[in-house]
Amino acid sequence: MIAMIDAQRKGKKPPKPAPKSKENVVDLASMLRKSLAKESKFQTETRRVLC
């Protein structure tokens, strides 16, 4: 970002942006909900077996 601003101030073309990484992006909130749902289901099944 700073390089783009400096280039504009000097009247030059801005540098090309860095290539996007190909890493998997994980929605942490979604993963937490799934994890809690699994845990809740496991606890419910365990209670039924123990009672």
GILIN-V171802 format. One line per field, one symbol per residue. ss: DSSP state (2 for helix, 1 for strand, 0 for the rest). phi: phi as a letter, one per 30 degrees, with the letter a starting at -180 (. if undefined). psi: psi as a letter, one per 40 degrees, with the letter a starting at -180 (. if undefined). A space follows every 50 residues. Layout:
BEGIN
ss->???
phi->???
psi->???
END
This chain:
BEGIN
ss->02222222220000000000000000022222222222222222222222 0
phi->.dddddddddicdddddddddcddccdddddddddddddddddddddddd d
psi->dddddddddeeiiiiiiiiiifihhhhddddddddddddddddddddddd .
END
